[in-house]
Amino acid sequence: MAGEFLIAKNQIQQALTEAETDSSMSTEAMNRALLTEMLSQLAKHHTPEELKALLLYQLEQISEDEFVITRGC
């Protein structure tokens, strides 16, 4: 797993753990907050059409297997 994905996975897990342990939060709301913030960041450099295509692609790739990340040689 590439370093960026490992960091992202750890940050998400930390946020979800915090939501689980704080009775004023919910994991569903935290998931939506994380998604909203990520989309806001991506929107700075991508058009809505590009974001839709990216989201559709990622949704199609979701499975129980981990994504294979390769770097150009």
N, C-alpha and C positions, 0 to 999 in steps of 0.2 A: 504494500500500500504506500503510495507516495506521501511524503511528509505533509503536504497541504491537506490531504484527505484525513490523515491521522489527527492532525490538529483540529480540523473541523469536527470530526467525530467526537473527540474529547471535549471540545467546547459545548457541543450539543448535549452530550451526556451530563456535563456539569450543570447546565441550565435546567435540564429535566430533573436531575436529582434535587436541585434547589427548589423547584416547583413542587416536587413530591413531599419535601420536608417542611414546607411553609404552608400552613393551613389556609392562608389568604390567596394562594395561587392554585391553578390546576395545570396538569400536564397538557391538556388540550389547548388551553389559552397560551401556554408557553410555546407549544408547537406552532401555533398560528403567529405568535409574535416573532419567532425565529424566521419563519417563512416570509413574513411581511418585511422584516428588516433586510433579509437577503435579497428579496426582489427589489427593494429600494436601492440597494447597493448596485445590483446588476443593471437597473434602469438608468444609471448614470452613464453607462457605456453601450447600451443596447436599445434598439427600438422595441416597442411593444410586440411587433411581429416576430422579431428575433427571440424575445423572451418566451412567447407562446411556443415557438418551434423548439426551443431548448427544453421547456417544461414537458411538452409532448414527448420529445425524445427520451428524457429522463424517466418519465412515467412508463414508457414502453420497455425500458431497460431494467426496471425494478424486478428483482427476483430474490430468491434466497441465497444466491451466489453473490460474492463480493465483486464489485467492479474491478476489472483488470486495468491497471493504469500503466501505460508504457510511456517511455520518453524516447524521443528521436535519437538515433545514434549518429 
